[in-house]
Amino acid sequence: MNITLTRLGLAIASAGLLTIYGCGGGGGTASTGGSGASTITLGGINAVGAAFTDATITVVDSRGITVGTSSVVGANGVFSITLAAGAVAPFILTSSRKSADGAVESLVSVVPSVTGSSATVNITPVTNLIASRLSSSGDPLKLAAELAAGTTVVNSTTLTAKVAEVQAILAPILTATGTSSTDPLTGTFAVTGSGYDRLLDSIKVTITPNSATTTAIEVGIKEAQAGVGTAPTTIQFDSSQSVAAITAGNSITANSIGGNAISDGNLVVAGTSALIADHLAQLTACYALSTAQRVDAPNPSSLTIPTASNASSTNIIATACRDAFIGGSTTIAFKSNGSQIGAVAGKPFRGLFYEAGTGTIFSQGTYEFTRSNGDVVVGYKSKSVNGSETFDTFALRLDNTDRKLKQIGNEYVYPGGVSAYHQKREFITNSQSPWNYYSTGYSISIADVTVLGSSIFDRVVVTTPTNHTLTLKPNTGYSLLTLVSTLQNSINPSTPNGSGTSFVRLNSEYVDTTNTFDPAAKDTAALYFANRATFTNAYIAAIPAQAVWKFEYYLATAPSTIAQTQYYKTRARALTIPELKTRGLATLAVGDISTIQAAVTASPWQLPIATGSAQTINYLVPAGALPPTSLQVWGGYSGGSFNDSVTVLSTALSGNVACSNVSGSGDTHCTTGTSVKLNGMHLWARDIQGREYASFYAMYFLP
């Protein structure tokens, strides 16, 4: 879709805006405080629509010295920081919150100078974008260091110019929300989902460094979908581009209705963020109750109470819990990806039935988009009492009886989902480390559904945001449908679908940058490679964060007819290879690598394992890397292939992967007497935006 932005002159920064930032010098020449001087207080709102809760704000002055730290940002987003005496403007404010799995979210803002003893400054995605425009690298997190080093100038003149640039870039959405005249740095607002806060709810700003000097930026508009397959409206640019080039390259209009128009009517309804916060508070109150108070089937396992296989929403008894769902006063109406609420592993809201769920806290709610039927998709964080955290989304519907948002689920009939996925594949046996490579792309998650041991699916056809078609089919021994690959099927005819993976590798590059050979031609395992000549880094960077994928389901009983069509939106695009190389990954412990290398023989180039035994995996998490939350092993046996996995706490550094046959599928890899070989394992993690990362260790031989 061709997207262009209506050009506006830089005159949007009026003379009135010039006075807001004062007239001090730049690069540390404007001194605030000093010997005998009074201290300075900075305060404002820290929000992304919802308050940027759980964050701590640090202030660094022009010398690169930390001169102030805030208390933890609360539910109203308000902060106040008293700076150390002698602090020297300009000031760079960085608000950061770190999840238990090590992922960090940060927003940056700027104060060029202070007149008097206090100054107002907000910290939002818009101020983060302003900081990006000020930064010589386009990375707002580097701005403080660049200022101290003298490679970036921050003063009233440069700041006013960059504010004007950002206002010009965002002009259509500012017009649609009626916020064109609000100063992004010093304007007054509250986290109610109205006014300027509605603007923040309506945009998703993604800033992704791709080198030491440039950064990719996307401003996505969180619109109500005109149809379930509607593509998102985005503004994409590189930090090195001028505002004229950015606005000339995008054509989004503020008030026309067709195409990529932005209008008041297709943006988030005012007040939505407050309703989201209320809903998360209600879920938290529900889980604060004991299990026996929540359900009449606590910890179901015996025949005297409902078993785990049939405990469902009908067993929820607490009003505080039932009222969180549509129809809760009578019959709860909830379905997500073919599943209803239940106590069986993998069912939605399973924690309601078990004591381990008690005390779970739901927070950090964000508006994502509105579905065509009016349901609101919301991002959130849940944190259990053991400290484990999950970031995910759910669909809420406005209950007209009490005007509250309540759980409804996506109402889809079958499992599905898609996420940006990244992998570093290391060959730790047979002296093959020169062939280690990075891959980036998307993981398509369609859990297989079986009846009497047979899959109900014939295939699922997936249409990508770039209108490419992929086919996935059931595969013996696999819990997920796997991609059909004509190329790999010709190489490995024994592989039923030509692939043993649901990971579409859009682009792959060797760790050794001097190696220009194509990994797809070298690694002939049951993988799925797209044509990297087509899916270049530039191509991948242009895919919107909130991209739409279409899933068409064909059943085994009627393979010529589409049984269901479902649509999924990603929360973040796949990283380019240069972007991926800037991210840290967990690593397998040196001792484990040595053990594997010592056990592998020259033929059949795989690690023999005891049938039915658990595989213990130990790993390390370097500074800045995401700790794994899932461990998985792959292997082969006389009847086919298998994969086993285990979920681990983000604080763990090891885990045991138990052997588990897929019930009714003919899988016998755990059966005594079966010859089993292990050929790979991975350490998996997911960040706050839903991007997935895996360190994969291969034990097979490359031809």
C-alpha positions, 0 to 999 in steps of 0.5 A: 500500500502506498502511504504518503504524508501530507506535507506541512511547513515547519512553521507549525512551530510557532513563535509561541513554542520558541518561548517555551524552551528558553533562550539558553545556549547549548552543549552544556553552556547553559548552567543551572545551579552551581555553587550556592545555587538552589536546586532544580525540580523537574516534573511532568507526566510519564505515559504511553497513553496509559501511565508508564508504570513501574519505571524509574527516571534518571536525569543526566546533565550536559557533563554526562553526570547522573544528577537525579533519580525518580521514585517508581512511576505510579498509576497516574504517571506523575513524577517529580525529581529534585536535581543535585546542586550544580547540575548543568543543563541541558538535561536528558531524562530516561525512563526505563522499566525492566521486566523479570526476563531482562527486557527493558523498555525506555523513553527519553525526553529533554530539557534544554535549560531551566529558568527559576527553580522548576520546569515541566517536562513530559516523557512519552513516545513523542518526546522519545521521537524528538530525542531520536531526531536530536541524536546523531545516531537516531538512537534516543538512548545514546543522546546523553552520551552524545551530548556529553561527548559533544557529538550532538548539540541540545539547546533551545534552537536545536530542540525547537527545530526538532519539535517542529519536525516531529509535529510535521511528521505527526501532523495528520494524527495531531489534526485527527485528535485535535492536539496540534497546539499541545506542546509535547514536552510541556503540555498538561494532560492526564492519563484518562485516554482523552485529549493528548493522552488519546493521541498517545493511545493512538500511536505506536512508535518503534525505534530500532537501531540498525547500526552505530549511526542510523536507526529505523523508525516507524510510527504506526497508527492504532486504528479501528479495522475497517475490515478484519484484514485491513492493513495498518497505517504507518509512517516509516523512515530512517533517522538520517532522512530529512523531514522533507523527505519523510513527509514527501514519502508518505501520503496519509491524510487527516480527514479523507475517508478512503485509503490510509485516511486518519480521522477521529472516527477510526481512532481509539474511543476517548477514555479507553485507556482508563477502562483498560486500567480498570479491567486489569485492576479487576483481574488482579482483584480476582486473582487476589482471592484464594483458589477456593474463593475463585472456583468450586473446583480448586486444583482439580485432580480427583474424581470427587471434584471436577477433573482438570479435563472438564473444569471450565468457566462454569466452575468460576464462582467469585463475582469479582472473577465472573464479572471480568467476562462478557456474560459473567452473570449467567453464562460466560461467553469466551473463546480464544483460538478454539479454546474456552476457559479451563484447567487443562494445560494450554487453556485460557485462564488456567491459573484461576483453578490453581493455587499457583495463580493466586496473587497474579498481578495484571498491569502495563495495559496498552491499547493495541487496536480495535477489531472490526466488530468493535472489540478492543485488543489490549497488551498487558503484563501478568506477574505471578507470585514467583516472579515469572512474567508474561507479556501478551494480548487479549480481546475485550468487549464493552459491556453496555450494561455497566460500561466496562471492558470485559474478556471475550477472546478473539472468538476464533474457532481454531488455533493460530498466531504469528510472531517475529522470530530470530535465531542464531544457529551454531554448529557445535560438532564436527568442526562446523562452527564456520557455518554458524549463521543468523536467521530472521523471519516469522514463526507461525504457530498453529497447534495441531488438533487431533481426534482419535489420534488423527489431525482434524486439519488437512492444511492451513494456507497463510497469506503474508502481509506482502501477499506471499502464500505459505502452506502448513500441514500436520506432521507426525511427532510435531505438536505444531503444523509445519511448513511445506517446502518443495525445495527441502522435500526434494533434498529430504524425500523422507520428510513428509512435508519437506519441512520440520519447522514453522519458522519462515526464514526470510533472510539468513547471514553467516556470523563470519561476514566474509562468508557470502554462501547462501545458508539455504544451500548449505544447511539442508536440514528440514528448514524453510528458507525464503529467497533472501534475494527478495527478502533483503534487510531493506524489504524486512524493514519495510514490513509494518510492526502491526502487519496482518496475516490471513489464515485459511483452514482446510479440514481433513474431512473436506480438504477442498473447502475453506472451513474458516478464515482467521486474521492475526496481527503482529505486535512487532516486525522481524528485525533485520540481520544488522538489527539482530546482531545488536541483540544479546542472546543466551548461550549454552553452558561451556560444560554442556557444549563439551559434553555434547562434542565428546559424545558425538561420533562421526556417523550418524553425526547425532548425539545418542540419548537414552530412550525416555530420559530427560535432557538437562540443559544448562545455560548462561545469560550475558549482560543485556541478553534475554533469559530463556523461558523455554527450552526445547530439543529435537531429534529423530528415531526409526518412526520419524522426528520429535520435539520435546520442551519445558517452560522455565522461570526467567530466573533459572539457568538450567532445566530438564526437558522430559521425554513425551510421546505425542498421544495417538500420533504413532510417536514412539520416541519415548518407548523403551527399545526405540533408537533415538538421536538428538540433533538440536536444542534451543534456548527461547525468549520473548521480549515485551513487543512479542519478538521471539529469539532462540539460540539454536545448537545443532548436532547434525552434519552439514553436507 
